């Protein structure tokens, strides 16, 4: 979808809760910084962004990023046989707001690039040929009731995909999907420093998120990495009885699960063991901290890993470990009912993740209210994905408080972990994060 200057459009108004007629006033040909009003902070806009005029008398202005084309701004369809424009568009799928937005949304569009003094490093986000942001999906879900396996062929290379185990990247606007090989080949062509280009398994570090599965129900389980991946000592390799020629690795992890808990916490900190044979990596066992009993996976579990984008010097390992420790100290038991409620919430939203939209929190006051809401979400009984979300959001909050820049920390949450911990299951978490620069690898 593309727009030209002078063209009519329709734009979604968060404040009015409806679509409003608009006109394209300007189209940016380059990445640049603009000031939308006297005294207003400058905002960064990307090449291809359009400036819209809308509202009564065209008094309101809003810059729209190409990533929003087809979602928050649409082209006006041509008149039908009767001269009447087509049916009214349904609202876009995004999170409902809890407070009104009083200002134009131009500042909100730039907040994705302004976290903590500006996001100077481009995140490796995959775009389709029309400029839409693509996101990762797991190919199979519980009982196939809500099926992400809507396609079995890659639209880039025409090769079949295993709909029972594979992940893929999708463009919802264009209704296309790319297999993981094509995804990483395209990301490398962009010139971005994509994590995991050499060996994604050995690049695992604290903060990355493992996706174990799918199991026989089609469920993926999320586990948070607490440190780096390393090779396993020989005694453990012999104990695991892995196939001849297998490489064995280990990584400190923490998870929330129904079957296991830690010695002093409801969360389960452990060392997780992986085997790699002929290029395929599987989860084979874990050993809880303080435990003398190795828990062996029978059979071994397939594995994917989601690498976070803050691995270029912006990540503070000590602060992250502090967030893990604080979360462990206050952890509650795994919430089976909470898992059902979160799954139903996603099903009712047709599988679209409920995103914390920057435009819904345009000022310091509204963002402070958001942080209070997140604290309430953290108090709910956790599911596996909730642990990963809570730790990352606590990490940003702790970093902001220690530096005296709490509002910037909340903006970091909106930029990098913009979901609610009590209503986001693993698959929507994957969708939300891969659209923001996290990179998925199927190992």
N, C-alpha and C positions, 0 to 999 in steps of 0.2 A: 504494500500500500504506500502511495506517495501523494504529495500535495504540491500545488503550485500557488504562487502568490495571486490573490484575488479570488481563489476558489472558495466556495461555500463548504462548510463542514458542520458537524454536530459534536459538541464536547460535553462530557459528563461533569456536572456541577456537584461537588461533594456537599456544598452548603444547601443547595436547593433540592438535592436528592433526585435530580432528573436531567435528561438531555436538553441542551440549549443550543440554539442556532448560533453559528460562529462564522467568521471570515478569516482567511489566512492573510495576515498583513505582511509577514516577512518570513524568509527561509534562510537559515544560516548555512553558508557554504563551508565553514571551517569551525574548528573548536575555538571558542573564545569566551571572554568574560564580559558580561553586560551588567548595567545597573538599571533596575526596573523602575525606580522612583527616587527622587531626591532624598538622601539620608538613608536609603535602604542599603543593606549589604550587597556587594556585587555577587553575581551567581555565574557559575560555569555552565555553558551549554555546549552540546556536542554538534558536530557537523550533521546537517539534515534536520535539525530541530526547527519547528515552526512557531511563530508568534501568532496567537489567535486573538481576535477581538470578539467579545460576546457580551451578553447582558443587555440591559435597557440602554439604547442609544450607543451600544458598542463601547460602554465605559470601562469594561473590565478587560484586562490583558493577561495572557498566560502563555508561557513557553512550554511546548510539549516535546519531549524527547522521542526519537524514532521508535524506541522500545515501547512507547505507549500507543503507537499507531495501531488501529484495529482493536484496541481495548478501551482507552479513555477518550480517544478522538476518532471519529469515523467520517468517511466521505459521505456526502448526501447522495442517496441513490437517485437515479433519473426518474422523472414522473412516469407513472403507469399509463395504461391506455386511456384512463379518464382524466389524466393530467394531475392526478394526486400523487404525492410522494409516497413511497412504500410505508409499510407498517412501522409503528414506533419501535425503536430498538430496545431490547431488554437492558436493564442496568448491567454494568460491567461487574465481574466477580472480583470483589476485593473486600477487605474486612470492614464491618460496620463500625461507625465511630461512636464514641461515648460523649463527645463534646463537639460543639459547633465550631466551624472554621470561619473566622471573621475576616481573614485577610485573603487577598488573591493568592493563588497557589504557586506563583513563580518561584518563590524562595524554596518551597518544598521540593520542586523538581531538581534543584541543585544540591540538596542535602545529601544525596547519594555520593557526591564528590567532595563534601566539605568536612568530613569527619576529622576532628582533632587537628584543625589547621589545614585541611585539604587532603584529598586522597591522591597523592602525587604519583602513585604506582598504579598502573592500569591492572584491573583484575581480569583474569582470563575467562571472560564470559563469551560463550559461543553465540553467534548470530547466524540466522539463515541468510540466503542471498538477498532477501528484501529488507534486511536490517532488524528483524524481530529477534528478541532474546529467546534462546532455546533453553530448555531445562531438562534435567535427567529424570527418568522414571524407571521404576523396577517393573519388569515385564509380567509379573504375576502377583496376585494378591489373594487374600484369604477366600477360599472356596470359589475364586473367580467371580464372586458376586459383583464386585466393582473391578472391572477388568482394565488394566493398563495395556494388556497384550492385544491391542486393537489392530496391530499390524505384525506381519511376520517377515517383511522384506525391507532392507535398508533403501531409502530413497536416493542415497548418494552412490552406492556401489551395486545395488540390486542383488546383494547377497542375502541369503536367509538368516534370520535371527532366531535363536532358541527361545521361544515364547514362554517356556517353563522356568528359565533361569536367568536370562539375559537382562541387562539394563540397556537403555537407549536414551538419546536426547530427542526431544520433540519440540516442534514449533506449532503451537495451538492455532495461530492465525492462518498458517499455510497448510495445516493438516499433513505435515511430513515428519518423518523420523529418520535419524541417522544411527547406525551401529557405533559401538564404542571405538572401533578402529578408525572409522571415518571422522569421528568427533576429534580424536587426538591429532590426526593428520591435519585437520582444518585449524585446530588451535595453534599448532606449530607454524602453520603458514601465516598466521596473523602477526608473527614476530613477538608475541608475548612470551615471557618467561614462565611457562606453565609448569607447575610442580609435578614431578613424577615422570618427566620426559625420559629419563635414563632408566631407572628401576623404581617404580612407585612403592614397592614393598620396603626397600631400604631407605626411602625418603620419609617414611612415616615418622611423625614427631608428636609431642604432646599437643593435644587439642584436636587432632584428626579424629574422624568418626568412622568406625568400622560398621559395615552392614553384614551381619551373619545371615546366611540363608540364600534362597527361601527353603523353609522346611516342607514337610509333606502337606501342610495346610496352605503353603504359599506365603508364609509370614516371614518378614525380615526383622531381625533383632539388632538394635543399635548398641554399640559399646564404645566408650570414650577412651582414647589413648592417653596415658599419663606420662609417656616418655618416648624415647626413640626405639626403633626396631634394631635388634642385634642378633648375632648368631648364638646358638645354644651350645653349652658345653657338652662334651662327649658323653658324660654319664647320663645326662637327661636324654640325649638322642637314643642311647641304648635302651633306656627305660621305656621310651615311647614306642619302640618297635616299629619305626617307620619303614617304608619300602626301601630296598637297596638303591643307593644313588640319590636319595632325597636330601634336599637342603632343609635344615630345621632352624627356625628363628623364634625369638621371643620378644614380647613387648609388655610393659606394665600397663594395665587397663583398669577401668572401673565401670560398673554397670548396675542397673537396677533390674532385678529378676525375681520371679516368684519362687524359684527353687533354691537360691543361695543368698547368703548375707555375710557381711564381714564380721570379724570378731567383736568390734566395738561400734559398728554402724550397720544400719539397714542396707546401705549400699554394699556392693561386693567388689572390693579391690583385689586384684589378682595379677599374676603373670600368665599371659596367654601364649600358647605355643602354636606355631604354624609350620606346615610342611609344604615344600614346593617340589613337584615332580613333573618333568616335561613341560615346564612353564605354567602349570596350574597350582595355585596356592589354596590350601584348605586349613581350617581350624581343627586342631587335633586334640587339644587339652588345655586346661588351666589349673593353676595352683593358687588357692587363696592365700593372702598374706597371713602368716602365722599358722597355716595349716600344714599338715604332714601327709595329706591325702590328695593325690593328683586326680583331677576329674577329667576323664578321657571321653572325648566325643566319639560315639559309635552309632552310625558311621561319621567320618569327618564332615565338616560343614563347609559349604561354599562360602566365598568371601568377596566382598567389595570394600573399597575404602574411599572416603571422601576427604580430600586433602584441603586444609584451610588456606586462605590466601595471605595470611599475615606471617609468612615464613621468610620475609626479606629483611629482617632486622627489626620489624615493628612488634614482634611477639616477645612478651616478658615471661619467661618460664617460671621465675620465682612467684610472680603474682598469680600465674595460672595454678600453680601448686597450692597456693594459699586458698584460692577459690574452691579447689577440689577438697581441701581439708575442711573448710568451713561448711561446704555442702554436706560432707560426710557426717559432721558433728550434729547436724540438724535434720538428717535424712529420716523419712518416714518409710513404713513398709510399702512394698509394691502395691499399687492400687488396681486390682482386677476390675472393679466397677468403673474406675476412672478410665481404664483402657477401653472398655466398652463405650463409655460416653464420648471419648475422644474419637473413636472409630465412627460412631453414629453421627457426630458433628461433621466429620469429613464427608461421610456418605450423603448427608443432607445438602452439603455444599458441592455435590457432584465431584468430589475428589480434589477440588481446587483449594490449595492451602490458604488459611486465613492470615494474610500478611499485615504486619504493622506498617501501615502506609505513612511515609514521611509527611505527605500533604495533610494528614489528619492531625499532626502535631507541629504546627508552624512556629511556636514560640516557647520560651523557657517555661512558662506556667503550664502549658498543656503537656510538655514533655516530663515535667515533674509529676504530673498526675499519672502519666503513663508508667513511670517507674513504680509508683504506689500500686498500680494494677498488676504489674509484673511480680511484685513482692507477694501479692495475694495468690497469684498463680503458683508461685514456688511453694506455698504452704499446702497445696493439694497433694494427695497421695501420688507418688510418681509412677510413670510408666517408663519404659526403657529410653524413649526419645526425650522425655522430660529431664532426665539427668543431664544429658548433653546440653540441652538448651539452658538449664539453670546454671550450670557451671560457667558456660561462656558469658551469660549475662551478668553473673556475679563478678566474673573477671573484669569486664569492662567497668562495672560500677566501682569496684575496688581501685582500679587504676585511676579513674576519674577523681574519686574522693582523696586519694593520697596526693594527687597533683593539684587539688583545689579547682578542678575543671569538671564538675559533675555533669553539667549540661552537655559538654562535648562527649562524655562517656555514654550518655543516653543516645546521642546521635550515632555513636559507634554501634550500639545495639541495633538501632534502626537500620544501619547500613549492612551489618554482617550477620546478625542473628534476629531477624525481624518476625518472630513467631511467638505465640503464647505457649508456655510449657504444659499447660493443663489440657490442651485441646489439639495438639499436633502429634500425629502418629508418624512412624518412620518415613513412609512414602511421601507425604506432603512436606516433611522436613527436607527430604532430598530435593524436591522440586524447588522449594524456596531458596535453598542455599546455592544450588548450581546456577540459578539465575543471577547470583550476586558474586560469582567469582570462585566459589568452591569448585574443585575439580574431582569428578568421580573416575575411579579406575576399577575395572573388573579384573580381579587377580586370578 
